[in-house]
């Protein structure tokens, strides 16, 4: 029985929302590791290497056919791995230099870049509703993380540049993922992107050097948490979403991440959300609902 297109579309949004929830839970974990003495270089090597190894074992045990790719896809998947390696490092480095909320705000300029690529290079029409959703999600993200309270001039310049670079890298990853999934499954694409990223970071840094650094059991727990719940699952779900709703809509939907992070902080840390943050969260959610109720392309 064939699943209706509108159900596949709805499922795409569900996948991206789940990815945003998982990403929201991993940013603070990375900040904790940095405060515990783990460097961004060490964490990105650990993250890529462990994630690639775990996903390989899962695919080997569950569905080996997903490990098979054509020779013509090797270059494309390696380029995707470069984008993923850059995304992970620039975002983690940004978190190490500035607060998590600001790093998220900077990375979530990516939807604008993805939409621009769709318009300029793929000649996809960005309908008024999609444009409104894009604007609403960016403004909502700005309000949600308290961007109005940020004094950019006092923030670490390297952290800001890394955050902006993460937006570019994340946009490139989303666009290239869609291209790679034309001939491969989402999980195949994620695995080879992670494998390429692992190879890259074990060449840029001494191979497996981060594994020789002494970490306490708490640090290892959070490292594996980031690898599984902040990397493998969310990137796999995000790719499943891209396959169904395209990069522009997926990236807009992913701006739910700071909203989820704010709700988590409210529930578990007792942090009070201001009126503007609530409005921002409402804007993001409204933008996502607009996308789901419109069938227009873009």
Backbone bond lengths (Angstrom), bond angles and torsions (degrees), N, CA, C in turn:
res aa  C-N    CA-C-N  psi(-1)  N-CA   C-N-CA  omega(-1)  CA-C   N-CA-C  phi
1 X - - - 1.460 - - 1.528 110.07 -
2 X 1.316 116.52 124.62 1.456 121.19 -177.53 1.523 110.18 -77.17
3 X 1.365 114.66 133.94 1.460 119.87 178.09 1.527 108.92 -79.39
4 X 1.334 118.30 129.08 1.470 120.97 -179.60 1.528 111.88 -57.60
5 X 1.352 115.81 149.42 1.457 120.50 -177.85 1.520 112.40 -59.21
6 X 1.350 116.70 -38.02 1.462 117.91 -177.06 1.528 111.07 -67.70
7 X 1.353 116.77 -28.69 1.465 119.98 176.53 1.530 110.73 -70.51
8 X 1.335 116.43 -40.16 1.461 120.59 176.77 1.522 110.69 -62.04
9 X 1.331 116.36 -39.81 1.456 121.32 177.99 1.520 110.96 -63.02
10 X 1.327 116.13 -47.52 1.467 120.52 178.25 1.532 110.18 -59.23
11 X 1.327 116.27 -41.57 1.456 120.89 179.57 1.523 110.90 -62.73
12 X 1.333 116.50 -35.86 1.455 120.76 177.35 1.518 111.77 -60.37
13 X 1.329 116.86 -43.29 1.460 121.04 177.70 1.524 111.10 -64.94
14 X 1.327 116.79 -39.44 1.462 120.97 178.78 1.525 110.23 -61.16
15 X 1.336 116.64 -43.96 1.461 120.78 179.28 1.531 111.43 -60.58
16 X 1.324 117.30 -45.73 1.463 120.45 -177.87 1.524 111.02 -68.20
17 X 1.324 117.25 -38.34 1.462 120.77 177.02 1.529 110.04 -61.39
18 X 1.322 117.21 -43.45 1.468 120.73 177.74 1.526 110.55 -62.68
19 X 1.334 116.96 -39.81 1.466 120.60 177.53 1.522 110.51 -62.04
20 X 1.334 117.22 -42.65 1.464 121.60 179.34 1.527 111.46 -62.43
21 X 1.338 116.11 -39.83 1.469 120.92 178.67 1.531 109.93 -62.38
22 X 1.327 116.70 -43.59 1.459 120.66 -179.32 1.524 111.36 -68.53
23 X 1.331 117.63 -43.12 1.466 120.13 177.46 1.519 111.01 -60.86
24 X 1.321 116.77 -38.20 1.466 120.84 -178.89 1.522 111.77 -61.48
25 X 1.319 116.24 -30.85 1.462 120.30 -177.10 1.528 112.90 -82.97
26 X 1.336 117.27 -13.05 1.462 119.51 -173.48 1.527 113.76 -98.40
27 X 1.348 118.18 -20.91 1.465 120.35 -178.08 1.513 112.53 -62.27
28 X 1.323 116.34 -44.97 1.470 120.38 179.83 1.526 111.06 -67.14
29 X 1.344 116.23 -32.56 1.463 120.06 177.91 1.528 110.04 -63.64
30 X 1.333 117.00 -40.57 1.464 121.11 178.50 1.529 110.32 -64.87
31 X 1.332 116.87 -41.23 1.464 121.18 179.21 1.521 110.17 -61.16
32 X 1.330 116.97 -40.16 1.462 121.59 177.92 1.524 110.64 -61.26
33 X 1.340 116.99 -43.28 1.460 120.59 -179.68 1.523 111.32 -64.66
34 X 1.328 117.36 -38.66 1.461 120.22 178.33 1.532 110.60 -64.20
35 X 1.309 115.65 -39.82 1.463 120.12 178.38 1.525 111.70 -69.88
36 X 1.337 116.26 -18.52 1.470 121.43 178.68 1.524 112.38 -90.66
37 X 1.328 116.42 -0.13 1.459 120.28 175.84 1.510 115.52 105.91
38 X 1.341 118.30 0.08 1.473 121.37 176.68 1.528 108.03 -80.77
39 X 1.324 118.17 129.98 1.462 121.41 -179.16 1.529 110.45 -85.40
40 X 1.344 117.78 158.25 1.469 120.10 176.38 1.527 112.49 -57.44
41 X 1.347 117.00 -36.72 1.458 120.43 179.70 1.527 110.60 -64.44
42 X 1.332 116.36 -42.69 1.464 120.09 179.21 1.530 111.09 -65.74
43 X 1.333 116.20 -44.22 1.463 119.53 -176.46 1.524 111.61 -66.66
44 X 1.332 117.73 -39.89 1.463 118.44 -178.34 1.527 110.63 -69.04
45 X 1.354 117.53 -34.26 1.469 119.61 175.81 1.524 110.78 -67.48
46 X 1.318 116.56 -43.98 1.458 120.64 177.53 1.529 110.88 -62.40
47 X 1.317 115.67 -45.14 1.468 121.34 -176.29 1.527 111.24 -61.89
48 X 1.327 116.53 -49.14 1.462 120.04 -177.69 1.520 111.80 -68.13
49 X 1.339 116.79 -43.56 1.466 120.65 -175.52 1.524 111.92 -68.55
50 X 1.330 116.40 -48.22 1.465 120.14 -178.81 1.523 110.55 -66.92
51 X 1.325 117.16 -41.95 1.464 120.97 -179.63 1.524 111.24 -61.44
52 X 1.340 116.42 -45.36 1.467 120.32 179.23 1.527 110.93 -62.36
53 X 1.338 116.91 -42.47 1.467 121.05 -179.15 1.532 111.43 -65.43
54 X 1.321 116.67 -43.87 1.463 120.48 -179.12 1.529 111.58 -65.73
55 X 1.329 115.65 -43.44 1.464 118.86 -179.58 1.529 110.64 -67.37
56 X 1.329 116.95 -36.45 1.467 120.17 176.51 1.522 110.61 -59.60
57 X 1.329 116.76 -45.99 1.464 120.73 -179.45 1.524 111.01 -63.85
58 X 1.342 116.42 -39.11 1.471 120.18 179.28 1.526 111.43 -64.97
59 X 1.330 116.79 -44.59 1.460 120.51 179.94 1.529 111.09 -69.45
60 X 1.319 116.68 -37.14 1.466 120.96 179.59 1.521 110.24 -63.53
61 X 1.338 115.76 -39.52 1.462 119.95 -178.74 1.521 112.51 -80.90
62 X 1.336 116.57 -32.47 1.453 120.20 -173.70 1.514 116.02 -96.91
63 X 1.344 116.23 -48.82 1.471 118.88 -176.90 1.530 109.22 -153.07
64 X 1.322 115.35 88.01 1.460 121.16 -175.11 1.525 113.01 -63.01
65 X 1.320 116.59 -25.73 1.467 119.61 -178.09 1.531 112.03 -61.11
66 X 1.330 116.43 -24.17 1.471 119.97 179.94 1.530 112.53 -72.73
67 X 1.327 116.29 -11.81 1.467 120.27 178.53 1.527 112.01 -86.04
68 X 1.317 116.44 -9.07 1.468 120.91 -176.69 1.525 110.56 -89.38
69 X 1.325 116.19 126.98 1.471 121.28 177.16 1.523 109.28 -133.57
70 X 1.318 115.83 160.83 1.453 120.56 177.42 1.524 111.16 -84.97
71 X 1.318 116.66 155.56 1.471 121.07 -179.57 1.526 111.62 -60.49
72 X 1.343 115.77 -32.90 1.466 119.46 -178.09 1.525 112.55 -67.77
73 X 1.355 116.81 -15.92 1.466 120.46 -178.49 1.522 112.94 -92.16
74 X 1.325 117.15 -8.62 1.467 120.42 -174.16 1.523 112.19 -60.12
75 X 1.323 117.03 -47.09 1.477 120.62 -177.96 1.517 110.60 -64.82
76 X 1.333 116.43 -45.20 1.461 120.43 -179.04 1.523 111.53 -60.95
77 X 1.319 116.43 -42.96 1.462 120.54 -179.06 1.521 111.25 -70.72
78 X 1.329 116.70 -33.15 1.470 119.29 176.98 1.531 110.33 -67.88
79 X 1.330 117.03 -40.74 1.465 120.33 175.93 1.525 110.69 -61.80
80 X 1.321 115.72 -38.41 1.465 119.76 176.97 1.522 110.05 -64.36
81 X 1.322 116.44 -37.82 1.455 120.53 177.68 1.519 112.02 -63.44
82 X 1.339 116.11 -38.18 1.473 119.89 176.02 1.521 110.07 -61.27
83 X 1.335 115.83 -43.59 1.469 120.44 179.16 1.522 110.96 -62.53
84 X 1.336 116.62 -41.74 1.460 120.42 179.93 1.521 110.99 -67.26
85 X 1.331 116.64 -41.83 1.464 120.69 178.30 1.523 110.41 -61.19
86 X 1.326 116.17 -41.81 1.460 120.81 179.12 1.522 111.44 -68.13
87 X 1.340 116.42 -40.95 1.467 120.78 178.91 1.519 110.86 -60.05
88 X 1.322 116.06 -48.26 1.455 120.47 -177.36 1.522 111.67 -63.97
89 X 1.336 116.13 -45.28 1.464 117.79 -176.52 1.528 112.08 -69.53
90 X 1.332 116.68 -48.09 1.467 118.34 -176.57 1.519 111.72 -62.62
91 X 1.341 117.27 -37.92 1.469 120.23 178.49 1.525 110.76 -67.15
92 X 1.347 117.05 -46.13 1.464 120.60 179.90 1.526 111.04 -65.55
93 X 1.330 116.49 -39.57 1.467 119.45 178.73 1.530 110.19 -65.32
94 X 1.318 116.12 -39.00 1.457 120.39 177.75 1.531 110.62 -61.43
95 X 1.338 116.40 -44.24 1.466 120.72 178.31 1.525 111.05 -61.42
96 X 1.331 116.68 -35.45 1.471 120.05 -178.58 1.519 112.01 -70.48
97 X 1.343 117.19 -20.59 1.463 121.29 -176.26 1.528 113.78 -104.95
98 X 1.321 116.07 -30.42 1.464 121.00 179.87 1.522 108.61 -132.75
99 X 1.336 116.88 173.91 1.467 118.45 -176.91 1.531 111.05 -71.27
100 X 1.333 114.78 159.19 1.458 121.70 -175.41 1.528 111.79 -59.71
101 X 1.345 116.55 -42.01 1.463 120.84 -177.66 1.527 111.50 -59.67
102 X 1.335 116.46 -43.21 1.463 120.33 -179.74 1.524 110.82 -67.30
103 X 1.336 116.53 -39.88 1.466 120.61 178.81 1.528 110.49 -62.08
104 X 1.340 116.39 -40.94 1.461 120.46 178.04 1.520 110.63 -64.08
105 X 1.344 115.75 -43.58 1.462 120.34 -179.66 1.524 110.91 -59.50
106 X 1.319 116.62 -42.87 1.463 120.66 -179.16 1.528 111.03 -67.99
107 X 1.335 116.89 -42.68 1.468 118.71 -178.96 1.520 111.28 -65.46
108 X 1.331 116.86 -32.94 1.460 119.10 -177.08 1.528 113.41 -85.68
109 X 1.333 114.41 27.97 1.458 119.35 160.39 1.529 109.32 -87.91
110 X 1.340 115.39 -5.59 1.464 120.79 -179.09 1.528 113.67 -57.38
111 X 1.356 120.33 -38.91 1.472 118.96 179.65 1.523 113.89 -56.25
112 X 1.331 116.61 -33.91 1.469 120.37 178.53 1.529 109.58 -64.80
113 X 1.324 116.59 -43.37 1.463 121.31 -179.55 1.526 110.84 -66.80
114 X 1.323 116.58 -39.63 1.468 120.77 179.43 1.521 110.56 -65.95
115 X 1.339 116.41 -42.25 1.464 120.51 178.42 1.529 110.45 -64.27
116 X 1.327 116.76 -40.34 1.464 120.72 178.68 1.521 110.67 -63.40
117 X 1.326 116.77 -40.59 1.466 120.33 177.81 1.521 110.80 -62.95
118 X 1.334 116.54 -42.98 1.461 120.37 -179.98 1.529 111.00 -61.66
119 X 1.327 116.42 -37.60 1.463 120.88 -179.32 1.522 112.50 -73.49
120 X 1.329 116.04 -46.61 1.463 120.71 -170.73 1.525 113.58 -83.41
121 X 1.336 117.01 -36.47 1.459 119.74 -171.74 1.526 114.19 -109.32
122 X 1.333 116.97 -24.94 1.459 119.09 -179.25 1.520 111.77 -110.78
123 X 1.329 115.52 -3.01 1.470 122.26 176.59 1.526 112.45 54.20
124 X 1.341 115.15 37.45 1.456 119.81 175.42 1.527 109.33 -87.89
125 X 1.301 115.13 139.31 1.466 119.41 -178.93 1.525 110.08 -79.96
126 X 1.342 114.91 126.86 1.462 120.91 176.37 1.523 107.07 -94.82
127 X 1.325 116.12 99.44 1.462 120.06 -175.00 1.534 110.24 -67.86
128 X 1.339 117.96 160.12 1.472 121.69 -178.65 1.525 113.65 -54.83
129 X 1.320 116.95 -36.64 1.458 119.76 -178.48 1.530 111.33 -69.76
130 X 1.331 116.23 -38.31 1.460 119.48 177.27 1.517 110.39 -68.05
131 X 1.338 116.57 -39.97 1.464 120.25 177.45 1.530 110.53 -62.62
132 X 1.339 116.58 -42.06 1.472 120.84 178.61 1.525 110.25 -63.54
133 X 1.332 116.38 -40.33 1.465 120.56 178.83 1.524 110.75 -65.32
134 X 1.343 116.04 -40.20 1.465 121.10 177.96 1.521 110.53 -61.17
135 X 1.327 116.40 -48.95 1.462 120.82 179.96 1.522 110.85 -63.42
136 X 1.332 116.24 -44.57 1.462 120.18 -179.16 1.508 112.85 -62.73
137 X 1.324 117.29 -39.48 1.463 120.51 -178.92 1.524 111.70 -68.93
138 X 1.346 117.06 -39.36 1.464 120.48 179.75 1.525 110.40 -67.20
139 X 1.340 116.66 -46.51 1.469 120.65 178.65 1.526 109.66 -63.57
140 X 1.338 116.25 -42.24 1.458 120.03 179.17 1.515 111.92 -61.94
141 X 1.330 116.25 -41.42 1.462 121.33 177.72 1.533 110.27 -62.09
142 X 1.330 116.07 -42.29 1.475 122.15 179.15 1.525 110.57 -59.62
143 X 1.327 116.62 -45.83 1.464 120.69 -179.69 1.526 111.22 -70.11
144 X 1.322 116.52 -39.14 1.459 121.11 -175.70 1.523 111.94 -62.97
145 X 1.326 117.58 -39.77 1.469 120.16 -178.34 1.521 112.34 -90.18
146 X 1.351 116.53 4.61 1.459 119.81 178.27 1.511 113.01 72.83
147 X 1.335 116.12 36.73 1.463 120.26 -178.35 1.516 113.33 -59.34
148 X 1.326 117.09 -25.11 1.469 121.70 179.79 1.528 112.13 -69.75
149 X 1.326 116.98 -15.70 1.469 120.91 179.06 1.528 112.59 -96.36
150 X 1.336 116.13 -4.36 1.458 119.48 -175.39 1.519 111.62 -81.62
151 X 1.303 115.64 130.80 1.462 121.38 173.17 1.527 106.68 -101.85
152 X 1.328 115.05 94.10 1.470 120.53 -173.66 1.519 112.34 -54.49
153 X 1.336 116.26 -35.97 1.465 120.23 -176.16 1.529 112.71 -66.29
154 X 1.338 116.64 -22.67 1.465 119.59 -178.79 1.524 112.18 -94.46
155 X 1.339 117.20 -8.32 1.455 120.04 -179.07 1.525 111.00 -80.57
156 X 1.320 115.75 156.11 1.450 121.66 178.52 1.530 110.04 -62.33
157 X 1.329 116.03 123.20 1.465 120.58 -175.21 1.522 111.74 -64.42
158 X 1.318 116.56 -39.00 1.467 119.78 179.11 1.520 110.64 -64.39
159 X 1.325 116.55 -37.78 1.454 120.65 178.63 1.518 111.76 -64.55
160 X 1.336 116.51 -40.41 1.469 121.46 178.98 1.522 110.23 -65.19
161 X 1.343 116.49 -46.28 1.458 120.14 -179.26 1.532 110.67 -63.51
162 X 1.327 116.65 -38.84 1.466 120.14 178.35 1.524 110.62 -65.47
163 X 1.344 116.73 -38.92 1.460 120.56 178.37 1.519 112.09 -63.36
164 X 1.322 116.87 -42.83 1.465 120.87 177.64 1.530 111.16 -66.86
165 X 1.342 115.30 -38.31 1.463 119.19 177.29 1.521 110.88 -64.34
166 X 1.333 117.05 -33.48 1.464 119.96 178.54 1.529 110.91 -67.13
167 X 1.334 116.76 -31.35 1.470 120.47 176.77 1.530 110.16 -65.43
168 X 1.331 116.10 -43.95 1.465 120.97 179.45 1.534 110.09 -64.24
169 X 1.337 115.92 -46.28 1.467 120.20 -178.46 1.530 111.30 -64.99
170 X 1.334 116.79 -40.08 1.465 120.70 -179.59 1.529 110.67 -67.37
171 X 1.324 116.44 -38.37 1.469 120.56 176.92 1.519 110.36 -63.45
172 X 1.339 116.46 -44.34 1.464 120.52 179.04 1.525 110.18 -62.65
173 X 1.342 116.47 -41.23 1.464 120.45 178.84 1.527 110.96 -59.86
174 X 1.325 117.01 -45.48 1.470 120.79 -177.85 1.528 111.25 -62.97
175 X 1.324 116.09 -44.59 1.466 120.67 -178.20 1.526 110.90 -66.94
176 X 1.342 116.18 -44.93 1.471 119.87 -179.54 1.531 111.67 -68.69
177 X 1.341 116.72 -31.48 1.463 119.32 178.15 1.517 110.92 -61.85
178 X 1.339 115.60 -43.54 1.462 118.98 178.98 1.524 110.08 -59.41
179 X 1.322 116.26 -43.26 1.467 120.54 179.97 1.532 110.44 -62.51
180 X 1.330 117.81 -45.62 1.464 121.55 -177.31 1.523 111.72 -67.46
181 X 1.325 116.87 -29.27 1.465 119.81 -178.32 1.523 113.12 -79.23
182 X 1.313 117.35 -0.35 1.455 119.72 174.10 1.528 110.96 -70.85
183 X 1.338 116.69 -20.98 1.470 119.99 -179.55 1.526 112.80 -129.86
184 X 1.340 116.98 2.56 1.461 120.46 179.66 1.529 109.91 -141.19
185 X 1.322 116.37 159.64 1.456 120.54 178.13 1.537 109.63 -76.21
186 X 1.331 117.94 158.46 1.467 120.90 178.83 1.521 113.84 -55.17
187 X 1.337 117.45 -40.89 1.460 119.62 -177.07 1.523 112.21 -74.75
188 X 1.339 117.20 -30.16 1.463 120.18 173.35 1.521 109.85 -64.01
189 X 1.321 115.69 -43.85 1.467 121.30 179.80 1.528 110.59 -62.50
190 X 1.333 117.12 -44.73 1.468 120.51 179.60 1.523 110.73 -62.79
191 X 1.333 117.08 -43.50 1.466 119.08 -178.41 1.524 111.41 -61.27
192 X 1.328 117.11 -50.09 1.465 118.67 -176.65 1.532 112.16 -70.59
193 X 1.320 117.02 -26.67 1.465 119.51 173.48 1.527 109.70 -67.58
194 X 1.330 116.34 -43.95 1.466 120.37 178.10 1.522 111.31 -66.04
195 X 1.332 116.63 -40.39 1.467 120.44 178.89 1.523 110.59 -62.00
196 X 1.328 116.30 -45.13 1.464 120.46 178.30 1.527 110.84 -62.95
197 X 1.337 116.33 -42.17 1.465 120.48 178.84 1.525 110.35 -62.55
198 X 1.338 116.52 -39.62 1.463 120.63 179.17 1.529 110.81 -64.12
199 X 1.324 115.96 -43.91 1.468 120.08 178.49 1.525 110.31 -61.27
200 X 1.311 116.16 -44.83 1.466 121.47 -179.24 1.522 111.15 -59.00
201 X 1.352 116.33 -48.32 1.469 119.36 -176.56 1.515 113.38 -75.48
202 X 1.329 117.29 -16.72 1.461 118.91 173.34 1.518 111.97 -90.06
203 X 1.330 116.91 -4.37 1.467 121.97 170.90 1.533 110.33 -97.17
204 X 1.332 116.08 -40.17 1.460 120.30 179.54 1.529 111.46 -69.54
205 X 1.317 115.94 -35.00 1.454 122.71 175.70 1.528 107.95 -110.53
206 X 1.330 118.97 157.42 1.466 119.48 175.59 1.532 109.77 -54.25
207 X 1.334 118.01 132.73 1.471 121.16 -175.84 1.522 113.49 -50.16
208 X 1.320 115.12 125.14 1.472 123.85 176.81 1.527 113.21 57.50
209 X 1.325 117.09 20.69 1.470 120.32 -177.10 1.521 111.64 -60.46
210 X 1.337 116.75 -36.78 1.459 119.77 -177.04 1.532 112.03 -63.63
211 X 1.338 116.70 -24.83 1.464 120.04 -178.64 1.531 111.75 -74.23
212 X 1.331 116.78 -17.16 1.469 120.03 -178.81 1.517 112.00 -88.50
213 X 1.337 116.09 -10.24 1.463 119.90 178.55 1.520 108.31 -75.45
214 X 1.297 116.56 136.22 1.463 120.35 -177.90 1.518 109.98 -74.42
215 X 1.326 116.65 121.60 1.461 122.70 175.50 1.521 107.95 -121.69
216 X 1.306 116.42 143.19 1.467 118.63 175.21 1.521 109.33 -76.67
217 X 1.318 116.50 171.66 1.462 121.31 -175.55 1.521 111.93 -62.67
218 X 1.327 117.60 -32.67 1.465 121.27 179.20 1.520 110.27 -65.81
219 X 1.327 116.29 -42.77 1.469 120.72 179.14 1.527 110.69 -62.67
220 X 1.332 116.63 -43.21 1.461 119.42 179.22 1.527 111.49 -63.70
221 X 1.330 115.89 -36.85 1.464 119.32 177.06 1.527 110.74 -58.70
222 X 1.341 116.54 -47.23 1.463 120.24 -178.17 1.520 111.82 -71.16
223 X 1.330 117.26 -30.43 1.467 120.46 175.89 1.525 110.01 -63.01
224 X 1.332 116.95 -47.43 1.464 120.21 178.87 1.525 111.20 -68.47
225 X 1.325 117.19 -32.55 1.464 120.58 175.71 1.523 110.33 -60.98
226 X 1.344 116.33 -45.15 1.465 121.52 179.36 1.528 110.61 -65.69
227 X 1.325 117.09 -39.74 1.467 120.73 -179.03 1.526 111.74 -64.63
228 X 1.320 116.74 -43.11 1.470 120.28 -175.85 1.524 111.87 -85.38
229 X 1.343 115.71 -54.80 1.461 120.27 -172.32 1.532 113.53 -92.81
230 X 1.338 116.91 -11.36 1.457 119.59 178.60 1.519 113.01 -111.92
231 X 1.346 116.22 -3.54 1.468 119.67 -176.91 1.534 111.93 -133.30
232 X 1.334 117.07 -71.33 1.472 119.98 -173.12 1.525 111.93 -58.88
233 X 1.314 116.53 -56.46 1.469 119.76 -175.98 1.525 113.01 -65.76
234 X 1.346 119.67 -50.48 1.466 118.01 -177.84 1.519 114.47 -65.69
235 X 1.337 118.30 -38.92 1.465 118.96 179.23 1.527 110.58 -69.23
236 X 1.337 116.89 -35.47 1.461 119.42 175.80 1.521 111.62 -65.15
237 X 1.326 115.97 -45.24 1.466 120.68 178.99 1.526 111.01 -65.78
238 X 1.334 116.27 -39.23 1.463 120.11 179.42 1.528 110.63 -62.87
239 X 1.325 116.21 -41.40 1.467 119.49 177.34 1.528 111.67 -65.83
240 X 1.329 116.29 -37.97 1.471 119.51 175.18 1.526 109.80 -60.58
241 X 1.318 116.22 -37.47 1.456 120.78 178.13 1.512 112.49 -68.53
242 X 1.327 116.99 -45.32 1.466 121.66 179.14 1.526 110.30 -57.13
243 X 1.325 115.91 -40.99 1.466 120.64 -177.75 1.530 111.21 -60.76
244 X 1.327 116.52 -29.11 1.461 120.88 -174.95 1.525 114.25 -99.51
245 X 1.343 117.49 -32.66 1.476 118.92 -174.52 1.528 113.70 -124.11
246 X 1.351 117.77 5.72 1.468 123.88 177.18 1.535 112.43 72.67
247 X 1.340 117.49 156.76 1.465 121.73 -172.48 1.525 115.53 -59.80
248 X 1.358 117.88 -39.70 1.462 119.01 -176.71 1.523 111.14 -60.46
249 X 1.314 116.68 -51.40 1.461 120.66 -178.57 1.525 111.31 -68.08
250 X 1.318 117.25 -36.66 1.462 120.20 179.00 1.525 110.78 -64.10
251 X 1.325 116.89 -42.69 1.469 120.09 -178.53 1.525 111.61 -68.07
252 X 1.332 116.89 -36.21 1.467 120.10 176.55 1.530 109.68 -65.08
253 X 1.310 116.11 -44.59 1.464 120.72 179.98 1.522 111.38 -62.52
254 X 1.326 117.16 -34.31 1.464 121.24 -178.10 1.523 112.53 -68.48
255 X 1.346 118.02 -14.70 1.464 119.54 176.54 1.526 111.15 -67.39
256 X 1.322 116.64 -1.16 1.464 120.78 172.50 1.526 110.82 -67.00
257 X 1.343 117.22 -16.65 1.467 120.83 -176.74 1.536 113.21 -53.43
258 X 1.346 120.08 -52.70 1.474 118.31 -180.00 1.527 113.27 -63.86
259 X 1.326 117.05 -29.10 1.466 120.10 177.08 1.525 109.51 -64.75
260 X 1.328 115.95 -46.44 1.468 121.01 178.80 1.528 110.12 -62.88
261 X 1.340 116.35 -41.97 1.464 120.50 179.42 1.533 110.36 -60.91
262 X 1.343 116.45 -40.06 1.464 120.54 178.55 1.518 112.05 -65.83
263 X 1.318 116.89 -40.45 1.469 121.17 179.06 1.523 110.39 -66.52
264 X 1.349 116.62 -40.86 1.464 120.73 177.98 1.525 110.35 -61.23
265 X 1.349 115.94 -44.17 1.465 120.35 179.01 1.527 111.01 -63.57
266 X 1.321 116.61 -36.11 1.464 121.47 179.47 1.531 111.22 -67.62
267 X 1.335 116.45 -43.89 1.460 121.00 -175.60 1.527 112.20 -75.25
268 X 1.336 116.43 -46.96 1.457 120.10 -171.75 1.525 114.30 -96.43
269 X 1.325 117.19 -25.31 1.469 119.96 -177.81 1.522 112.72 -110.19
270 X 1.321 116.10 -5.95 1.452 119.46 178.32 1.521 114.39 72.30
271 X 1.337 117.62 16.32 1.462 120.65 179.25 1.530 109.94 -72.75
272 X 1.323 115.67 131.39 1.458 121.02 -178.19 1.530 110.19 -83.80
273 X 1.317 116.29 132.04 1.458 121.14 177.24 1.526 109.14 -89.64
274 X 1.338 116.92 131.56 1.453 121.42 179.15 1.527 109.88 -75.86
275 X 1.312 115.77 168.62 1.467 120.84 179.41 1.526 110.92 -60.44
276 X 1.346 116.36 -40.47 1.464 119.85 -179.58 1.531 111.28 -66.71
277 X 1.322 116.75 -35.09 1.464 119.56 177.05 1.528 110.99 -66.47
278 X 1.310 116.30 -40.45 1.462 120.53 177.58 1.530 110.28 -63.00
279 X 1.348 115.92 -42.21 1.467 120.42 177.61 1.530 109.84 -62.43
280 X 1.339 116.08 -42.76 1.460 120.35 178.96 1.514 112.22 -61.48
281 X 1.331 116.05 -44.12 1.457 119.94 177.34 1.516 111.45 -61.93
282 X 1.330 115.96 -39.15 1.461 120.53 177.66 1.516 112.30 -64.33
283 X 1.335 116.17 -37.87 1.471 120.48 178.32 1.529 111.28 -63.79
284 X 1.321 115.96 -44.02 1.469 119.96 179.85 1.521 110.24 -62.52
285 X 1.325 116.84 -47.73 1.465 120.68 -179.21 1.529 110.99 -63.27
286 X 1.337 116.48 -41.57 1.465 120.34 177.89 1.521 111.12 -62.19
287 X 1.327 116.17 -40.97 1.471 120.62 179.52 1.521 110.98 -61.17
288 X 1.343 116.53 -41.87 1.459 120.65 179.24 1.529 110.81 -65.85
289 X 1.324 115.86 -39.77 1.468 119.55 178.33 1.522 111.23 -65.13
290 X 1.336 116.93 -37.17 1.473 120.77 177.34 1.521 110.05 -60.00
291 X 1.329 116.20 -44.35 1.466 120.12 -179.97 1.524 111.46 -61.17
292 X 1.323 116.34 -40.22 1.459 120.26 -175.96 1.530 112.27 -71.88
293 X 1.320 117.06 -26.90 1.469 119.45 -176.39 1.523 112.53 -91.68
294 X 1.339 116.81 -6.26 1.475 119.93 179.65 1.520 110.06 -108.57
295 X 1.305 116.97 138.05 1.465 121.87 179.19 1.531 112.39 -101.93
296 X 1.342 115.20 6.40 1.458 118.61 -178.27 1.520 110.47 -65.84
297 X 1.336 117.95 150.79 1.465 119.55 177.06 1.506 110.56 -68.95
298 X 1.324 115.99 160.31 1.458 121.24 178.60 1.461 112.28 94.79
